[in-house]
Amino acid sequence: SPLTHVENIQTPLLIIHADRDRRAGVIQSEMLYRSLKILKKPVEYVRYPQEGHELSRSGHPKRRMDRLNRIIEFFDRFVR
């Protein structure tokens, strides 16, 4: 679990989670997000409603596009 070494995370992190993901529970992503916020690390959290683990491949088209746009925007801010 990333929580084991959360204090070592230095890279800005964008956490994207689908709230119906049965492989990785939402509580895990929320705990990671909250831990990073407490440590004042650069982190953002996006949770997609009514989506499962396959969001990037079979999710609702608008949510898939939103996900891609958020990733691009995040990289534009932190990589350039």
mmJSON file of the N, C-alpha and C atoms, coordinates in Angstrom:
{"data_MODEL":{"atom_site":{
"group_PDB":["ATOM","ATOM","ATOM","ATOM","ATOM","ATOM","ATOM","ATOM","ATOM","ATOM","ATOM","ATOM","ATOM","ATOM","ATOM","ATOM","ATOM","ATOM","ATOM","ATOM","ATOM","ATOM","ATOM","ATOM","ATOM","ATOM","ATOM","ATOM","ATOM","ATOM","ATOM","ATOM","ATOM","ATOM","ATOM","ATOM","ATOM","ATOM","ATOM","ATOM","ATOM","ATOM","ATOM","ATOM","ATOM","ATOM","ATOM","ATOM","ATOM","ATOM","ATOM","ATOM","ATOM","ATOM","ATOM","ATOM","ATOM","ATOM","ATOM","ATOM","ATOM","ATOM","ATOM","ATOM","ATOM","ATOM","ATOM","ATOM","ATOM","ATOM","ATOM","ATOM","ATOM","ATOM","ATOM","ATOM","ATOM","ATOM","ATOM","ATOM","ATOM","ATOM","ATOM","ATOM","ATOM","ATOM","ATOM","ATOM","ATOM","ATOM","ATOM","ATOM","ATOM","ATOM","ATOM","ATOM","ATOM","ATOM","ATOM","ATOM","ATOM","ATOM","ATOM","ATOM","ATOM","ATOM","ATOM","ATOM","ATOM","ATOM","ATOM","ATOM","ATOM","ATOM","ATOM","ATOM","ATOM","ATOM","ATOM","ATOM","ATOM","ATOM","ATOM","ATOM","ATOM","ATOM","ATOM","ATOM","ATOM","ATOM","ATOM","ATOM","ATOM","ATOM","ATOM","ATOM","ATOM","ATOM","ATOM","ATOM","ATOM","ATOM","ATOM","ATOM","ATOM","ATOM","ATOM","ATOM","ATOM","ATOM","ATOM","ATOM","ATOM","ATOM","ATOM","ATOM","ATOM","ATOM","ATOM","ATOM","ATOM","ATOM","ATOM","ATOM","ATOM","ATOM","ATOM","ATOM","ATOM","ATOM","ATOM","ATOM","ATOM","ATOM","ATOM","ATOM","ATOM","ATOM","ATOM","ATOM","ATOM","ATOM","ATOM","ATOM","ATOM","ATOM","ATOM","ATOM","ATOM","ATOM","ATOM","ATOM","ATOM","ATOM","ATOM","ATOM","ATOM","ATOM","ATOM","ATOM","ATOM","ATOM","ATOM","ATOM","ATOM","ATOM","ATOM","ATOM","ATOM","ATOM","ATOM","ATOM","ATOM","ATOM","ATOM","ATOM","ATOM","ATOM","ATOM","ATOM","ATOM","ATOM","ATOM","ATOM","ATOM","ATOM","ATOM","ATOM","ATOM","ATOM","ATOM","ATOM","ATOM","ATOM","ATOM","ATOM","ATOM","ATOM","ATOM","ATOM"],
"id":[1,2,3,4,5,6,7,8,9,10,11,12,13,14,15,16,17,18,19,20,21,22,23,24,25,26,27,28,29,30,31,32,33,34,35,36,37,38,39,40,41,42,43,44,45,46,47,48,49,50,51,52,53,54,55,56,57,58,59,60,61,62,63,64,65,66,67,68,69,70,71,72,73,74,75,76,77,78,79,80,81,82,83,84,85,86,87,88,89,90,91,92,93,94,95,96,97,98,99,100,101,102,103,104,105,106,107,108,109,110,111,112,113,114,115,116,117,118,119,120,121,122,123,124,125,126,127,128,129,130,131,132,133,134,135,136,137,138,139,140,141,142,143,144,145,146,147,148,149,150,151,152,153,154,155,156,157,158,159,160,161,162,163,164,165,166,167,168,169,170,171,172,173,174,175,176,177,178,179,180,181,182,183,184,185,186,187,188,189,190,191,192,193,194,195,196,197,198,199,200,201,202,203,204,205,206,207,208,209,210,211,212,213,214,215,216,217,218,219,220,221,222,223,224,225,226,227,228,229,230,231,232,233,234,235,236,237,238,239,240],
"type_symbol":["N","C","C","N","C","C","N","C","C","N","C","C","N","C","C","N","C","C","N","C","C","N","C","C","N","C","C","N","C","C","N","C","C","N","C","C","N","C","C","N","C","C","N","C","C","N","C","C","N","C","C","N","C","C","N","C","C","N","C","C","N","C","C","N","C","C","N","C","C","N","C","C","N","C","C","N","C","C","N","C","C","N","C","C","N","C","C","N","C","C","N","C","C","N","C","C","N","C","C","N","C","C","N","C","C","N","C","C","N","C","C","N","C","C","N","C","C","N","C","C","N","C","C","N","C","C","N","C","C","N","C","C","N","C","C","N","C","C","N","C","C","N","C","C","N","C","C","N","C","C","N","C","C","N","C","C","N","C","C","N","C","C","N","C","C","N","C","C","N","C","C","N","C","C","N","C","C","N","C","C","N","C","C","N","C","C","N","C","C","N","C","C","N","C","C","N","C","C","N","C","C","N","C","C","N","C","C","N","C","C","N","C","C","N","C","C","N","C","C","N","C","C","N","C","C","N","C","C","N","C","C","N","C","C","N","C","C","N","C","C"],
"label_atom_id":["N","CA","C","N","CA","C","N","CA","C","N","CA","C","N","CA","C","N","CA","C","N","CA","C","N","CA","C","N","CA","C","N","CA","C","N","CA","C","N","CA","C","N","CA","C","N","CA","C","N","CA","C","N","CA","C","N","CA","C","N","CA","C","N","CA","C","N","CA","C","N","CA","C","N","CA","C","N","CA","C","N","CA","C","N","CA","C","N","CA","C","N","CA","C","N","CA","C","N","CA","C","N","CA","C","N","CA","C","N","CA","C","N","CA","C","N","CA","C","N","CA","C","N","CA","C","N","CA","C","N","CA","C","N","CA","C","N","CA","C","N","CA","C","N","CA","C","N","CA","C","N","CA","C","N","CA","C","N","CA","C","N","CA","C","N","CA","C","N","CA","C","N","CA","C","N","CA","C","N","CA","C","N","CA","C","N","CA","C","N","CA","C","N","CA","C","N","CA","C","N","CA","C","N","CA","C","N","CA","C","N","CA","C","N","CA","C","N","CA","C","N","CA","C","N","CA","C","N","CA","C","N","CA","C","N","CA","C","N","CA","C","N","CA","C","N","CA","C","N","CA","C","N","CA","C","N","CA","C","N","CA","C","N","CA","C","N","CA","C","N","CA","C","N","CA","C","N","CA","C"],
"label_alt_id":[null,null,null,null,null,null,null,null,null,null,null,null,null,null,null,null,null,null,null,null,null,null,null,null,null,null,null,null,null,null,null,null,null,null,null,null,null,null,null,null,null,null,null,null,null,null,null,null,null,null,null,null,null,null,null,null,null,null,null,null,null,null,null,null,null,null,null,null,null,null,null,null,null,null,null,null,null,null,null,null,null,null,null,null,null,null,null,null,null,null,null,null,null,null,null,null,null,null,null,null,null,null,null,null,null,null,null,null,null,null,null,null,null,null,null,null,null,null,null,null,null,null,null,null,null,null,null,null,null,null,null,null,null,null,null,null,null,null,null,null,null,null,null,null,null,null,null,null,null,null,null,null,null,null,null,null,null,null,null,null,null,null,null,null,null,null,null,null,null,null,null,null,null,null,null,null,null,null,null,null,null,null,null,null,null,null,null,null,null,null,null,null,null,null,null,null,null,null,null,null,null,null,null,null,null,null,null,null,null,null,null,null,null,null,null,null,null,null,null,null,null,null,null,null,null,null,null,null,null,null,null,null,null,null,null,null,null,null,null,null],
"label_comp_id":["SER","SER","SER","PRO","PRO","PRO","LEU","LEU","LEU","THR","THR","THR","HIS","HIS","HIS","VAL","VAL","VAL","GLU","GLU","GLU","ASN","ASN","ASN","ILE","ILE","ILE","GLN","GLN","GLN","THR","THR","THR","PRO","PRO","PRO","LEU","LEU","LEU","LEU","LEU","LEU","ILE","ILE","ILE","ILE","ILE","ILE","HIS","HIS","HIS","ALA","ALA","ALA","ASP","ASP","ASP","ARG","ARG","ARG","ASP","ASP","ASP","ARG","ARG","ARG","ARG","ARG","ARG","ALA","ALA","ALA","GLY","GLY","GLY","VAL","VAL","VAL","ILE","ILE","ILE","GLN","GLN","GLN","SER","SER","SER","GLU","GLU","GLU","MET","MET","MET","LEU","LEU","LEU","TYR","TYR","TYR","ARG","ARG","ARG","SER","SER","SER","LEU","LEU","LEU","LYS","LYS","LYS","ILE","ILE","ILE","LEU","LEU","LEU","LYS","LYS","LYS","LYS","LYS","LYS","PRO","PRO","PRO","VAL","VAL","VAL","GLU","GLU","GLU","TYR","TYR","TYR","VAL","VAL","VAL","ARG","ARG","ARG","TYR","TYR","TYR","PRO","PRO","PRO","GLN","GLN","GLN","GLU","GLU","GLU","GLY","GLY","GLY","HIS","HIS","HIS","GLU","GLU","GLU","LEU","LEU","LEU","SER","SER","SER","ARG","ARG","ARG","SER","SER","SER","GLY","GLY","GLY","HIS","HIS","HIS","PRO","PRO","PRO","LYS","LYS","LYS","ARG","ARG","ARG","ARG","ARG","ARG","MET","MET","MET","ASP","ASP","ASP","ARG","ARG","ARG","LEU","LEU","LEU","ASN","ASN","ASN","ARG","ARG","ARG","ILE","ILE","ILE","ILE","ILE","ILE","GLU","GLU","GLU","PHE","PHE","PHE","PHE","PHE","PHE","ASP","ASP","ASP","ARG","ARG","ARG","PHE","PHE","PHE","VAL","VAL","VAL","ARG","ARG","ARG"],
"label_asym_id":["A","A","A","A","A","A","A","A","A","A","A","A","A","A","A","A","A","A","A","A","A","A","A","A","A","A","A","A","A","A","A","A","A","A","A","A","A","A","A","A","A","A","A","A","A","A","A","A","A","A","A","A","A","A","A","A","A","A","A","A","A","A","A","A","A","A","A","A","A","A","A","A","A","A","A","A","A","A","A","A","A","A","A","A","A","A","A","A","A","A","A","A","A","A","A","A","A","A","A","A","A","A","A","A","A","A","A","A","A","A","A","A","A","A","A","A","A","A","A","A","A","A","A","A","A","A","A","A","A","A","A","A","A","A","A","A","A","A","A","A","A","A","A","A","A","A","A","A","A","A","A","A","A","A","A","A","A","A","A","A","A","A","A","A","A","A","A","A","A","A","A","A","A","A","A","A","A","A","A","A","A","A","A","A","A","A","A","A","A","A","A","A","A","A","A","A","A","A","A","A","A","A","A","A","A","A","A","A","A","A","A","A","A","A","A","A","A","A","A","A","A","A","A","A","A","A","A","A","A","A","A","A","A","A","A","A","A","A","A","A"],
"label_entity_id":["1","1","1","1","1","1","1","1","1","1","1","1","1","1","1","1","1","1","1","1","1","1","1","1","1","1","1","1","1","1","1","1","1","1","1","1","1","1","1","1","1","1","1","1","1","1","1","1","1","1","1","1","1","1","1","1","1","1","1","1","1","1","1","1","1","1","1","1","1","1","1","1","1","1","1","1","1","1","1","1","1","1","1","1","1","1","1","1","1","1","1","1","1","1","1","1","1","1","1","1","1","1","1","1","1","1","1","1","1","1","1","1","1","1","1","1","1","1","1","1","1","1","1","1","1","1","1","1","1","1","1","1","1","1","1","1","1","1","1","1","1","1","1","1","1","1","1","1","1","1","1","1","1","1","1","1","1","1","1","1","1","1","1","1","1","1","1","1","1","1","1","1","1","1","1","1","1","1","1","1","1","1","1","1","1","1","1","1","1","1","1","1","1","1","1","1","1","1","1","1","1","1","1","1","1","1","1","1","1","1","1","1","1","1","1","1","1","1","1","1","1","1","1","1","1","1","1","1","1","1","1","1","1","1","1","1","1","1","1","1"],
"label_seq_id":[1,1,1,2,2,2,3,3,3,4,4,4,5,5,5,6,6,6,7,7,7,8,8,8,9,9,9,10,10,10,11,11,11,12,12,12,13,13,13,14,14,14,15,15,15,16,16,16,17,17,17,18,18,18,19,19,19,20,20,20,21,21,21,22,22,22,23,23,23,24,24,24,25,25,25,26,26,26,27,27,27,28,28,28,29,29,29,30,30,30,31,31,31,32,32,32,33,33,33,34,34,34,35,35,35,36,36,36,37,37,37,38,38,38,39,39,39,40,40,40,41,41,41,42,42,42,43,43,43,44,44,44,45,45,45,46,46,46,47,47,47,48,48,48,49,49,49,50,50,50,51,51,51,52,52,52,53,53,53,54,54,54,55,55,55,56,56,56,57,57,57,58,58,58,59,59,59,60,60,60,61,61,61,62,62,62,63,63,63,64,64,64,65,65,65,66,66,66,67,67,67,68,68,68,69,69,69,70,70,70,71,71,71,72,72,72,73,73,73,74,74,74,75,75,75,76,76,76,77,77,77,78,78,78,79,79,79,80,80,80],
"pdbx_PDB_ins_code":[null,null,null,null,null,null,null,null,null,null,null,null,null,null,null,null,null,null,null,null,null,null,null,null,null,null,null,null,null,null,null,null,null,null,null,null,null,null,null,null,null,null,null,null,null,null,null,null,null,null,null,null,null,null,null,null,null,null,null,null,null,null,null,null,null,null,null,null,null,null,null,null,null,null,null,null,null,null,null,null,null,null,null,null,null,null,null,null,null,null,null,null,null,null,null,null,null,null,null,null,null,null,null,null,null,null,null,null,null,null,null,null,null,null,null,null,null,null,null,null,null,null,null,null,null,null,null,null,null,null,null,null,null,null,null,null,null,null,null,null,null,null,null,null,null,null,null,null,null,null,null,null,null,null,null,null,null,null,null,null,null,null,null,null,null,null,null,null,null,null,null,null,null,null,null,null,null,null,null,null,null,null,null,null,null,null,null,null,null,null,null,null,null,null,null,null,null,null,null,null,null,null,null,null,null,null,null,null,null,null,null,null,null,null,null,null,null,null,null,null,null,null,null,null,null,null,null,null,null,null,null,null,null,null,null,null,null,null,null,null],
"Cartn_x":[0.829,0.0,0.872,0.514,1.269,1.269,0.268,0.214,1.404,1.983,3.132,4.283,4.445,5.57,5.102,3.94,3.358,4.271,5.027,5.898,7.035,7.315,8.39,7.917,6.637,6.115,6.458,7.177,7.581,6.963,6.638,6.102,4.642,4.252,2.826,1.993,0.856,0.053,-1.379,-1.888,-3.289,-3.916,-4.827,-5.51,-6.858,-7.065,-8.318,-8.945,-10.192,-10.846,-12.3,-12.733,-14.132,-14.834,-15.98,-16.58,-17.22,-17.314,-17.807,-16.701,-15.473,-14.318,-14.264,-14.475,-14.479,-13.092,-12.143,-10.778,-9.978,-10.199,-9.506,-10.563,-10.817,-11.872,-11.592,-12.642,-12.544,-11.841,-12.02,-11.406,-9.889,-9.294,-7.835,-7.373,-8.065,-7.66,-7.932,-9.015,-9.314,-8.277,-7.861,-6.842,-5.518,-5.137,-3.897,-3.994,-5.099,-5.303,-5.218,-5.947,-5.959,-4.585,-3.889,-2.543,-1.602,-1.668,-0.807,-1.178,-2.461,-2.878,-2.346,-2.43,-1.922,-0.424,0.291,1.73,2.068,1.036,1.195,1.938,1.645,2.213,1.274,1.8,0.925,0.113,-1.199,-2.072,-3.442,-4.037,-5.407,-6.163,-7.461,-8.289,-9.546,-9.802,-11.009,-11.687,-12.957,-13.717,-14.884,-14.992,-16.041,-17.191,-18.392,-19.57,-20.011,-20.616,-21.226,-20.231,-18.972,-17.957,-17.234,-16.753,-16.009,-14.54,-13.848,-12.409,-12.037,-12.94,-12.672,-13.019,-13.002,-13.368,-12.647,-11.364,-10.591,-10.94,-11.537,-11.847,-13.333,-14.147,-15.569,-16.479,-15.923,-16.74,-17.587,-18.433,-19.262,-18.333,-18.611,-17.715,-17.371,-18.327,-18.034,-17.056,-17.193,-16.274,-14.897,-14.855,-13.563,-12.823,-13.552,-12.935,-12.5,-13.328,-12.97,-11.695,-11.613,-10.421,-9.171,-9.248,-8.096,-7.718,-8.702,-8.416,-7.773,-8.223,-7.619,-6.169,-5.892,-4.518,-3.624,-4.081,-3.304,-3.054,-4.096,-3.966,-2.994,-3.059,-2.181,-0.716,-0.457,0.905,1.371,0.482,0.851,1.32,0.659,1.027,2.306,2.49,3.599,4.832,4.713,5.884,6.583,5.85,6.479,7.2],
"Cartn_y":[-1.188,0.0,1.249,2.246,3.508,4.185,3.888,4.517,4.134,2.978,2.53,3.525,4.141,5.054,6.455,6.847,8.125,9.307,9.239,10.369,10.545,9.527,9.616,10.128,10.295,10.753,12.232,12.548,13.926,14.451,13.559,13.933,14.363,15.447,15.81,14.617,14.433,13.245,13.624,13.044,13.164,11.795,11.723,10.472,10.484,9.494,9.355,8.046,8.115,6.908,6.863,5.674,5.44,4.886,5.456,5.082,3.689,3.032,1.649,0.65,1.055,0.18,-0.858,-2.103,-3.181,-3.791,-3.437,-3.957,-3.139,-1.841,-0.945,-0.048,-0.271,0.467,1.959,2.735,4.186,4.619,3.887,4.276,4.351,3.499,3.523,4.83,5.253,6.504,7.704,7.664,8.768,8.866,7.725,7.734,8.275,7.879,8.388,9.899,10.357,11.788,12.569,12.133,12.849,12.858,11.74,11.667,12.651,12.731,13.66,15.11,15.4,16.756,17.145,16.234,16.5,16.788,16.059,16.261,17.448,18.152,19.32,19.002,17.845,17.419,17.829,18.073,18.444,17.236,17.307,16.191,16.724,16.058,16.355,15.042,15.123,13.915,14.118,13.179,13.215,11.855,11.889,10.636,10.698,9.651,9.588,8.724,9.293,8.537,7.544,6.49,5.495,4.854,4.784,4.155,3.078,2.095,1.001,1.054,-0.053,-0.15,0.108,-0.122,0.01,1.398,2.413,3.77,4.201,3.958,4.456,3.747,2.563,1.797,1.699,1.616,1.395,2.314,3.367,4.314,5.175,5.978,6.912,7.844,8.077,8.894,10.263,10.944,12.26,12.145,11.102,10.92,10.491,9.703,9.306,10.525,11.407,12.629,13.554,13.669,14.49,13.964,12.664,12.038,12.38,12.208,12.511,13.99,14.861,16.294,16.672,16.06,16.344,15.877,14.717,14.21,15.15,15.569,16.49,17.798,18.353,19.614,19.479,18.366,18.126,18.092,17.351,17.285,18.636,19.38,20.716,21.598,21.5,22.313,21.856,20.557,20.064,19.592,19.392,18.927,20.071,21.065,22.186,23.108],
"Cartn_z":[0.0,0.0,0.0,-0.8,-0.79,0.581,1.392,2.721,3.593,3.333,4.116,4.042,2.882,2.671,2.268,2.719,2.301,2.604,3.66,4.017,3.022,2.207,1.218,-0.141,-0.327,-1.617,-1.787,-2.85,-3.137,-4.425,-5.332,-6.638,-6.514,-7.184,-7.189,-7.668,-7.047,-7.317,-7.644,-8.722,-9.096,-8.859,-7.909,-7.598,-8.31,-9.161,-9.892,-9.466,-9.017,-8.523,-8.986,-9.32,-9.676,-8.443,-8.094,-6.813,-6.801,-7.945,-7.966,-8.272,-8.045,-8.276,-7.166,-7.528,-6.532,-6.332,-7.184,-7.044,-6.036,-6.056,-5.121,-4.49,-3.239,-2.555,-2.461,-2.464,-2.387,-1.113,-0.05,1.222,1.107,0.27,0.1,-0.532,-1.58,-2.237,-1.335,-0.591,0.329,1.44,1.961,3.017,2.497,1.282,0.703,0.498,-0.066,-0.293,1.016,2.017,3.304,3.965,3.868,4.447,3.765,2.442,1.712,2.017,2.151,2.508,3.89,4.843,6.192,6.154,5.282,5.137,4.234,3.77,2.902,1.602,1.044,-0.236,-1.363,-2.556,-3.682,-4.161,-3.941,-4.298,-4.705,-5.668,-6.085,-6.149,-5.921,-5.866,-6.7,-7.599,-8.426,-8.301,-7.972,-7.872,-8.845,-9.652,-10.66,-10.179,-10.17,-9.737,-10.811,-10.378,-11.258,-12.221,-11.84,-12.687,-11.903,-12.632,-12.032,-12.426,-12.227,-12.456,-13.919,-14.822,-16.254,-16.804,-15.988,-16.403,-17.674,-17.756,-18.904,-20.207,-20.12,-21.325,-21.623,-20.597,-20.855,-20.048,-19.492,-18.737,-19.655,-19.056,-19.814,-20.607,-21.889,-22.72,-22.131,-21.522,-20.941,-19.776,-18.975,-17.839,-18.327,-19.387,-19.958,-20.492,-21.171,-21.694,-20.555,-19.523,-18.376,-17.728,-17.578,-16.994,-17.807,-19.121,-19.984,-19.908,-19.938,-19.853,-18.528,-17.447,-16.135,-16.082,-16.665,-16.688,-17.484,-18.653,-19.494,-18.756,-18.15,-17.423,-16.249,-15.54,-14.403,-14.87,-15.941,-16.464,-17.002,-17.628,-18.091,-16.936,-15.813,-14.647,-13.983,-13.849,-13.019,-13.775,-15.075,-15.827,-16.533,-16.936,-17.659,-16.742],
"occupancy":[1.0,1.0,1.0,1.0,1.0,1.0,1.0,1.0,1.0,1.0,1.0,1.0,1.0,1.0,1.0,1.0,1.0,1.0,1.0,1.0,1.0,1.0,1.0,1.0,1.0,1.0,1.0,1.0,1.0,1.0,1.0,1.0,1.0,1.0,1.0,1.0,1.0,1.0,1.0,1.0,1.0,1.0,1.0,1.0,1.0,1.0,1.0,1.0,1.0,1.0,1.0,1.0,1.0,1.0,1.0,1.0,1.0,1.0,1.0,1.0,1.0,1.0,1.0,1.0,1.0,1.0,1.0,1.0,1.0,1.0,1.0,1.0,1.0,1.0,1.0,1.0,1.0,1.0,1.0,1.0,1.0,1.0,1.0,1.0,1.0,1.0,1.0,1.0,1.0,1.0,1.0,1.0,1.0,1.0,1.0,1.0,1.0,1.0,1.0,1.0,1.0,1.0,1.0,1.0,1.0,1.0,1.0,1.0,1.0,1.0,1.0,1.0,1.0,1.0,1.0,1.0,1.0,1.0,1.0,1.0,1.0,1.0,1.0,1.0,1.0,1.0,1.0,1.0,1.0,1.0,1.0,1.0,1.0,1.0,1.0,1.0,1.0,1.0,1.0,1.0,1.0,1.0,1.0,1.0,1.0,1.0,1.0,1.0,1.0,1.0,1.0,1.0,1.0,1.0,1.0,1.0,1.0,1.0,1.0,1.0,1.0,1.0,1.0,1.0,1.0,1.0,1.0,1.0,1.0,1.0,1.0,1.0,1.0,1.0,1.0,1.0,1.0,1.0,1.0,1.0,1.0,1.0,1.0,1.0,1.0,1.0,1.0,1.0,1.0,1.0,1.0,1.0,1.0,1.0,1.0,1.0,1.0,1.0,1.0,1.0,1.0,1.0,1.0,1.0,1.0,1.0,1.0,1.0,1.0,1.0,1.0,1.0,1.0,1.0,1.0,1.0,1.0,1.0,1.0,1.0,1.0,1.0,1.0,1.0,1.0,1.0,1.0,1.0,1.0,1.0,1.0,1.0,1.0,1.0,1.0,1.0,1.0,1.0,1.0,1.0],
"B_iso_or_equiv":[0.0,0.0,0.0,0.0,0.0,0.0,0.0,0.0,0.0,0.0,0.0,0.0,0.0,0.0,0.0,0.0,0.0,0.0,0.0,0.0,0.0,0.0,0.0,0.0,0.0,0.0,0.0,0.0,0.0,0.0,0.0,0.0,0.0,0.0,0.0,0.0,0.0,0.0,0.0,0.0,0.0,0.0,0.0,0.0,0.0,0.0,0.0,0.0,0.0,0.0,0.0,0.0,0.0,0.0,0.0,0.0,0.0,0.0,0.0,0.0,0.0,0.0,0.0,0.0,0.0,0.0,0.0,0.0,0.0,0.0,0.0,0.0,0.0,0.0,0.0,0.0,0.0,0.0,0.0,0.0,0.0,0.0,0.0,0.0,0.0,0.0,0.0,0.0,0.0,0.0,0.0,0.0,0.0,0.0,0.0,0.0,0.0,0.0,0.0,0.0,0.0,0.0,0.0,0.0,0.0,0.0,0.0,0.0,0.0,0.0,0.0,0.0,0.0,0.0,0.0,0.0,0.0,0.0,0.0,0.0,0.0,0.0,0.0,0.0,0.0,0.0,0.0,0.0,0.0,0.0,0.0,0.0,0.0,0.0,0.0,0.0,0.0,0.0,0.0,0.0,0.0,0.0,0.0,0.0,0.0,0.0,0.0,0.0,0.0,0.0,0.0,0.0,0.0,0.0,0.0,0.0,0.0,0.0,0.0,0.0,0.0,0.0,0.0,0.0,0.0,0.0,0.0,0.0,0.0,0.0,0.0,0.0,0.0,0.0,0.0,0.0,0.0,0.0,0.0,0.0,0.0,0.0,0.0,0.0,0.0,0.0,0.0,0.0,0.0,0.0,0.0,0.0,0.0,0.0,0.0,0.0,0.0,0.0,0.0,0.0,0.0,0.0,0.0,0.0,0.0,0.0,0.0,0.0,0.0,0.0,0.0,0.0,0.0,0.0,0.0,0.0,0.0,0.0,0.0,0.0,0.0,0.0,0.0,0.0,0.0,0.0,0.0,0.0,0.0,0.0,0.0,0.0,0.0,0.0,0.0,0.0,0.0,0.0,0.0,0.0],
"pdbx_formal_charge":[null,null,null,null,null,null,null,null,null,null,null,null,null,null,null,null,null,null,null,null,null,null,null,null,null,null,null,null,null,null,null,null,null,null,null,null,null,null,null,null,null,null,null,null,null,null,null,null,null,null,null,null,null,null,null,null,null,null,null,null,null,null,null,null,null,null,null,null,null,null,null,null,null,null,null,null,null,null,null,null,null,null,null,null,null,null,null,null,null,null,null,null,null,null,null,null,null,null,null,null,null,null,null,null,null,null,null,null,null,null,null,null,null,null,null,null,null,null,null,null,null,null,null,null,null,null,null,null,null,null,null,null,null,null,null,null,null,null,null,null,null,null,null,null,null,null,null,null,null,null,null,null,null,null,null,null,null,null,null,null,null,null,null,null,null,null,null,null,null,null,null,null,null,null,null,null,null,null,null,null,null,null,null,null,null,null,null,null,null,null,null,null,null,null,null,null,null,null,null,null,null,null,null,null,null,null,null,null,null,null,null,null,null,null,null,null,null,null,null,null,null,null,null,null,null,null,null,null,null,null,null,null,null,null,null,null,null,null,null,null],
"auth_seq_id":[1,1,1,2,2,2,3,3,3,4,4,4,5,5,5,6,6,6,7,7,7,8,8,8,9,9,9,10,10,10,11,11,11,12,12,12,13,13,13,14,14,14,15,15,15,16,16,16,17,17,17,18,18,18,19,19,19,20,20,20,21,21,21,22,22,22,23,23,23,24,24,24,25,25,25,26,26,26,27,27,27,28,28,28,29,29,29,30,30,30,31,31,31,32,32,32,33,33,33,34,34,34,35,35,35,36,36,36,37,37,37,38,38,38,39,39,39,40,40,40,41,41,41,42,42,42,43,43,43,44,44,44,45,45,45,46,46,46,47,47,47,48,48,48,49,49,49,50,50,50,51,51,51,52,52,52,53,53,53,54,54,54,55,55,55,56,56,56,57,57,57,58,58,58,59,59,59,60,60,60,61,61,61,62,62,62,63,63,63,64,64,64,65,65,65,66,66,66,67,67,67,68,68,68,69,69,69,70,70,70,71,71,71,72,72,72,73,73,73,74,74,74,75,75,75,76,76,76,77,77,77,78,78,78,79,79,79,80,80,80],
"auth_comp_id":["SER","SER","SER","PRO","PRO","PRO","LEU","LEU","LEU","THR","THR","THR","HIS","HIS","HIS","VAL","VAL","VAL","GLU","GLU","GLU","ASN","ASN","ASN","ILE","ILE","ILE","GLN","GLN","GLN","THR","THR","THR","PRO","PRO","PRO","LEU","LEU","LEU","LEU","LEU","LEU","ILE","ILE","ILE","ILE","ILE","ILE","HIS","HIS","HIS","ALA","ALA","ALA","ASP","ASP","ASP","ARG","ARG","ARG","ASP","ASP","ASP","ARG","ARG","ARG","ARG","ARG","ARG","ALA","ALA","ALA","GLY","GLY","GLY","VAL","VAL","VAL","ILE","ILE","ILE","GLN","GLN","GLN","SER","SER","SER","GLU","GLU","GLU","MET","MET","MET","LEU","LEU","LEU","TYR","TYR","TYR","ARG","ARG","ARG","SER","SER","SER","LEU","LEU","LEU","LYS","LYS","LYS","ILE","ILE","ILE","LEU","LEU","LEU","LYS","LYS","LYS","LYS","LYS","LYS","PRO","PRO","PRO","VAL","VAL","VAL","GLU","GLU","GLU","TYR","TYR","TYR","VAL","VAL","VAL","ARG","ARG","ARG","TYR","TYR","TYR","PRO","PRO","PRO","GLN","GLN","GLN","GLU","GLU","GLU","GLY","GLY","GLY","HIS","HIS","HIS","GLU","GLU","GLU","LEU","LEU","LEU","SER","SER","SER","ARG","ARG","ARG","SER","SER","SER","GLY","GLY","GLY","HIS","HIS","HIS","PRO","PRO","PRO","LYS","LYS","LYS","ARG","ARG","ARG","ARG","ARG","ARG","MET","MET","MET","ASP","ASP","ASP","ARG","ARG","ARG","LEU","LEU","LEU","ASN","ASN","ASN","ARG","ARG","ARG","ILE","ILE","ILE","ILE","ILE","ILE","GLU","GLU","GLU","PHE","PHE","PHE","PHE","PHE","PHE","ASP","ASP","ASP","ARG","ARG","ARG","PHE","PHE","PHE","VAL","VAL","VAL","ARG","ARG","ARG"],
"auth_asym_id":["A","A","A","A","A","A","A","A","A","A","A","A","A","A","A","A","A","A","A","A","A","A","A","A","A","A","A","A","A","A","A","A","A","A","A","A","A","A","A","A","A","A","A","A","A","A","A","A","A","A","A","A","A","A","A","A","A","A","A","A","A","A","A","A","A","A","A","A","A","A","A","A","A","A","A","A","A","A","A","A","A","A","A","A","A","A","A","A","A","A","A","A","A","A","A","A","A","A","A","A","A","A","A","A","A","A","A","A","A","A","A","A","A","A","A","A","A","A","A","A","A","A","A","A","A","A","A","A","A","A","A","A","A","A","A","A","A","A","A","A","A","A","A","A","A","A","A","A","A","A","A","A","A","A","A","A","A","A","A","A","A","A","A","A","A","A","A","A","A","A","A","A","A","A","A","A","A","A","A","A","A","A","A","A","A","A","A","A","A","A","A","A","A","A","A","A","A","A","A","A","A","A","A","A","A","A","A","A","A","A","A","A","A","A","A","A","A","A","A","A","A","A","A","A","A","A","A","A","A","A","A","A","A","A","A","A","A","A","A","A"],
"auth_atom_id":["N","CA","C","N","CA","C","N","CA","C","N","CA","C","N","CA","C","N","CA","C","N","CA","C","N","CA","C","N","CA","C","N","CA","C","N","CA","C","N","CA","C","N","CA","C","N","CA","C","N","CA","C","N","CA","C","N","CA","C","N","CA","C","N","CA","C","N","CA","C","N","CA","C","N","CA","C","N","CA","C","N","CA","C","N","CA","C","N","CA","C","N","CA","C","N","CA","C","N","CA","C","N","CA","C","N","CA","C","N","CA","C","N","CA","C","N","CA","C","N","CA","C","N","CA","C","N","CA","C","N","CA","C","N","CA","C","N","CA","C","N","CA","C","N","CA","C","N","CA","C","N","CA","C","N","CA","C","N","CA","C","N","CA","C","N","CA","C","N","CA","C","N","CA","C","N","CA","C","N","CA","C","N","CA","C","N","CA","C","N","CA","C","N","CA","C","N","CA","C","N","CA","C","N","CA","C","N","CA","C","N","CA","C","N","CA","C","N","CA","C","N","CA","C","N","CA","C","N","CA","C","N","CA","C","N","CA","C","N","CA","C","N","CA","C","N","CA","C","N","CA","C","N","CA","C","N","CA","C","N","CA","C","N","CA","C","N","CA","C","N","CA","C","N","CA","C","N","CA","C"],
"pdbx_PDB_model_num":[1,1,1,1,1,1,1,1,1,1,1,1,1,1,1,1,1,1,1,1,1,1,1,1,1,1,1,1,1,1,1,1,1,1,1,1,1,1,1,1,1,1,1,1,1,1,1,1,1,1,1,1,1,1,1,1,1,1,1,1,1,1,1,1,1,1,1,1,1,1,1,1,1,1,1,1,1,1,1,1,1,1,1,1,1,1,1,1,1,1,1,1,1,1,1,1,1,1,1,1,1,1,1,1,1,1,1,1,1,1,1,1,1,1,1,1,1,1,1,1,1,1,1,1,1,1,1,1,1,1,1,1,1,1,1,1,1,1,1,1,1,1,1,1,1,1,1,1,1,1,1,1,1,1,1,1,1,1,1,1,1,1,1,1,1,1,1,1,1,1,1,1,1,1,1,1,1,1,1,1,1,1,1,1,1,1,1,1,1,1,1,1,1,1,1,1,1,1,1,1,1,1,1,1,1,1,1,1,1,1,1,1,1,1,1,1,1,1,1,1,1,1,1,1,1,1,1,1,1,1,1,1,1,1,1,1,1,1,1,1]
}}}
